[in-house]
Amino acid sequence: MIKIGITGSLASGKTTASKILSFRRGPLFSADKAVKEIYLNKYFRSLIRKKFKIKNKSQIKQSLKKLILKKKRNIKKLERIINPLVRKKMRSFTLKNRNKKILFYEIPLLIESKLMSHFNLIIFIKAKKK
């Protein structure tokens, strides 16, 4: 099995490129989609409310954004909670598709998360702001 990691800078077209590259070639794992699914989990939401002392149940993302802008170290605290859950979903995706020849993984923070060793090939998408 060949595992291809796709990463790149913010708003560079990673998602579009991932869809084009994986079309009819192999399944695609999206870390952004995994994070969205994690935020829908009731247990995760209650854990975040406890860890960050958020009172409002309905606007967790907005509250987190304010906390992160207030103290930059809160992003690391949040990443320590979310990253293991995303990796678990990634492992599950790999096991589910172990019979496929090629697997594609769209992971925005692939390099920052030190996940390079998990892939046979890494594609970096870069685009100018224009």
C-alpha positions as YAML, in Angstrom:
chain: A
units: angstrom
residues:
- id: 1
  name: MET
  ca: [0.00, 0.00, 0.00]
- id: 2
  name: ILE
  ca: [1.26, 3.47, -0.92]
- id: 3
  name: LYS
  ca: [0.33, 6.28, 1.46]
- id: 4
  name: ILE
  ca: [0.39, 9.81, 0.03]
- id: 5
  name: GLY
  ca: [0.26, 12.79, 2.37]
- id: 6
  name: ILE
  ca: [-1.00, 16.11, 0.99]
- id: 7
  name: THR
  ca: [-0.25, 19.29, 2.89]
- id: 8
  name: GLY
  ca: [0.30, 22.97, 2.24]
- id: 9
  name: SER
  ca: [-0.17, 26.48, 3.45]
- id: 10
  name: LEU
  ca: [-3.45, 28.08, 4.46]
- id: 11
  name: ALA
  ca: [-5.93, 28.50, 1.57]
- id: 12
  name: SER
  ca: [-3.49, 26.98, -0.93]
- id: 13
  name: GLY
  ca: [-6.01, 24.60, -2.49]
- id: 14
  name: LYS
  ca: [-5.15, 21.43, -0.55]
- id: 15
  name: THR
  ca: [-8.72, 20.16, -0.54]
- id: 16
  name: THR
  ca: [-9.22, 20.74, -4.26]
- id: 17
  name: ALA
  ca: [-5.86, 19.19, -5.11]
- id: 18
  name: SER
  ca: [-6.58, 16.22, -2.82]
- id: 19
  name: LYS
  ca: [-9.91, 15.55, -4.51]
- id: 20
  name: ILE
  ca: [-8.33, 15.76, -7.97]
- id: 21
  name: LEU
  ca: [-5.37, 13.54, -7.04]
- id: 22
  name: SER
  ca: [-7.45, 10.88, -5.30]
- id: 23
  name: PHE
  ca: [-10.30, 10.76, -7.83]
- id: 24
  name: ARG
  ca: [-10.66, 7.13, -9.02]
- id: 25
  name: ARG
  ca: [-7.23, 6.31, -7.58]
- id: 26
  name: GLY
  ca: [-7.92, 5.67, -3.92]
- id: 27
  name: PRO
  ca: [-9.79, 6.78, -0.80]
- id: 28
  name: LEU
  ca: [-9.09, 10.18, 0.76]
- id: 29
  name: PHE
  ca: [-8.75, 10.95, 4.48]
- id: 30
  name: SER
  ca: [-9.32, 14.60, 5.41]
- id: 31
  name: ALA
  ca: [-8.01, 15.78, 8.78]
- id: 32
  name: ASP
  ca: [-10.26, 18.85, 8.57]
- id: 33
  name: LYS
  ca: [-13.31, 16.64, 8.10]
- id: 34
  name: ALA
  ca: [-12.18, 14.47, 11.04]
- id: 35
  name: VAL
  ca: [-11.91, 17.56, 13.27]
- id: 36
  name: LYS
  ca: [-15.42, 18.64, 12.28]
- id: 37
  name: GLU
  ca: [-16.71, 15.18, 13.24]
- id: 38
  name: ILE
  ca: [-14.86, 15.34, 16.56]
- id: 39
  name: TYR
  ca: [-16.51, 18.68, 17.40]
- id: 40
  name: LEU
  ca: [-19.92, 17.05, 16.95]
- id: 41
  name: ASN
  ca: [-19.13, 14.47, 19.65]
- id: 42
  name: LYS
  ca: [-20.94, 15.28, 22.92]
- id: 43
  name: TYR
  ca: [-18.21, 13.78, 25.12]
- id: 44
  name: PHE
  ca: [-15.54, 15.86, 23.36]
- id: 45
  name: ARG
  ca: [-17.60, 19.04, 23.74]
- id: 46
  name: SER
  ca: [-18.07, 18.45, 27.46]
- id: 47
  name: LEU
  ca: [-14.35, 17.71, 27.86]
- id: 48
  name: ILE
  ca: [-13.46, 20.97, 26.11]
- id: 49
  name: ARG
  ca: [-15.91, 22.92, 28.26]
- id: 50
  name: LYS
  ca: [-14.31, 21.48, 31.41]
- id: 51
  name: LYS
  ca: [-10.68, 21.94, 30.31]
- id: 52
  name: PHE
  ca: [-11.20, 25.55, 29.17]
- id: 53
  name: LYS
  ca: [-13.92, 26.45, 31.71]
- id: 54
  name: ILE
  ca: [-16.46, 27.39, 29.03]
- id: 55
  name: LYS
  ca: [-19.94, 28.02, 30.37]
- id: 56
  name: ASN
  ca: [-21.82, 28.43, 27.06]
- id: 57
  name: LYS
  ca: [-22.73, 25.01, 25.65]
- id: 58
  name: SER
  ca: [-23.71, 26.15, 22.16]
- id: 59
  name: GLN
  ca: [-20.79, 28.39, 21.13]
- id: 60
  name: ILE
  ca: [-17.73, 26.31, 21.99]
- id: 61
  name: LYS
  ca: [-15.74, 27.22, 18.86]
- id: 62
  name: GLN
  ca: [-16.29, 30.95, 19.33]
- id: 63
  name: SER
  ca: [-15.29, 30.70, 23.00]
- id: 64
  name: LEU
  ca: [-12.16, 28.71, 22.10]
- id: 65
  name: LYS
  ca: [-11.22, 31.30, 19.46]
- id: 66
  name: LYS
  ca: [-11.41, 34.08, 22.06]
- id: 67
  name: LEU
  ca: [-9.35, 32.06, 24.56]
- id: 68
  name: ILE
  ca: [-6.69, 31.29, 21.94]
- id: 69
  name: LEU
  ca: [-6.45, 34.93, 20.88]
- id: 70
  name: LYS
  ca: [-6.12, 35.91, 24.54]
- id: 71
  name: LYS
  ca: [-3.40, 33.31, 25.36]
- id: 72
  name: LYS
  ca: [-1.43, 31.66, 22.55]
- id: 73
  name: ARG
  ca: [-0.56, 28.63, 24.71]
- id: 74
  name: ASN
  ca: [-4.24, 27.62, 24.66]
- id: 75
  name: ILE
  ca: [-3.77, 26.43, 21.06]
- id: 76
  name: LYS
  ca: [-1.20, 23.88, 22.27]
- id: 77
  name: LYS
  ca: [-3.58, 22.78, 25.02]
- id: 78
  name: LEU
  ca: [-6.33, 22.27, 22.43]
- id: 79
  name: GLU
  ca: [-3.98, 20.46, 20.02]
- id: 80
  name: ARG
  ca: [-2.99, 18.01, 22.80]
- id: 81
  name: ILE
  ca: [-6.66, 17.04, 23.03]
- id: 82
  name: ILE
  ca: [-7.60, 17.01, 19.32]
- id: 83
  name: ASN
  ca: [-4.46, 15.60, 17.64]
- id: 84
  name: PRO
  ca: [-4.63, 12.13, 19.28]
- id: 85
  name: LEU
  ca: [-8.29, 11.86, 18.26]
- id: 86
  name: VAL
  ca: [-7.50, 12.79, 14.65]
- id: 87
  name: ARG
  ca: [-4.64, 10.27, 14.61]
- id: 88
  name: LYS
  ca: [-7.02, 7.61, 15.90]
- id: 89
  name: LYS
  ca: [-9.42, 8.36, 13.03]
- id: 90
  name: MET
  ca: [-6.46, 8.25, 10.62]
- id: 91
  name: ARG
  ca: [-5.42, 4.79, 11.88]
- id: 92
  name: SER
  ca: [-9.01, 3.60, 11.58]
- id: 93
  name: PHE
  ca: [-9.16, 4.89, 7.98]
- id: 94
  name: THR
  ca: [-5.90, 3.07, 7.17]
- id: 95
  name: LEU
  ca: [-7.14, -0.23, 8.66]
- id: 96
  name: LYS
  ca: [-10.49, 0.08, 6.91]
- id: 97
  name: ASN
  ca: [-8.74, 0.59, 3.55]
- id: 98
  name: ARG
  ca: [-5.75, -1.74, 4.00]
- id: 99
  name: ASN
  ca: [-6.64, -3.67, 0.82]
- id: 100
  name: LYS
  ca: [-6.36, -0.57, -1.41]
- id: 101
  name: LYS
  ca: [-3.23, 0.11, -3.46]
- id: 102
  name: ILE
  ca: [-3.09, 3.86, -2.76]
- id: 103
  name: LEU
  ca: [-4.39, 5.91, 0.15]
- id: 104
  name: PHE
  ca: [-4.49, 9.71, 0.23]
- id: 105
  name: TYR
  ca: [-4.33, 11.82, 3.38]
- id: 106
  name: GLU
  ca: [-5.05, 15.54, 3.37]
- id: 107
  name: ILE
  ca: [-3.43, 16.88, 6.55]
- id: 108
  name: PRO
  ca: [-2.85, 20.64, 6.86]
- id: 109
  name: LEU
  ca: [-0.35, 20.32, 9.74]
- id: 110
  name: LEU
  ca: [1.39, 17.16, 8.50]
- id: 111
  name: ILE
  ca: [4.91, 18.57, 8.83]
- id: 112
  name: GLU
  ca: [4.25, 20.51, 12.06]
- id: 113
  name: SER
  ca: [2.76, 17.36, 13.60]
- id: 114
  name: LYS
  ca: [5.88, 15.37, 12.60]
- id: 115
  name: LEU
  ca: [3.88, 12.79, 10.63]
- id: 116
  name: MET
  ca: [6.23, 12.62, 7.61]
- id: 117
  name: SER
  ca: [7.48, 9.11, 8.46]
- id: 118
  name: HIS
  ca: [3.95, 7.70, 8.02]
- id: 119
  name: PHE
  ca: [3.90, 8.40, 4.27]
- id: 120
  name: ASN
  ca: [5.66, 7.08, 1.18]
- id: 121
  name: LEU
  ca: [5.18, 10.39, -0.63]
- id: 122
  name: ILE
  ca: [4.34, 13.91, 0.57]
- id: 123
  name: ILE
  ca: [2.89, 16.51, -1.76]
- id: 124
  name: PHE
  ca: [3.15, 20.14, -0.65]
- id: 125
  name: ILE
  ca: [0.57, 22.45, -2.22]
- id: 126
  name: LYS
  ca: [1.68, 26.06, -2.53]
- id: 127
  name: ALA
  ca: [-0.21, 28.93, -4.10]
- id: 128
  name: LYS
  ca: [0.32, 32.67, -4.26]
- id: 129
  name: LYS
  ca: [-2.32, 34.82, -2.60]
- id: 130
  name: LYS
  ca: [-3.48, 36.08, -6.02]
...
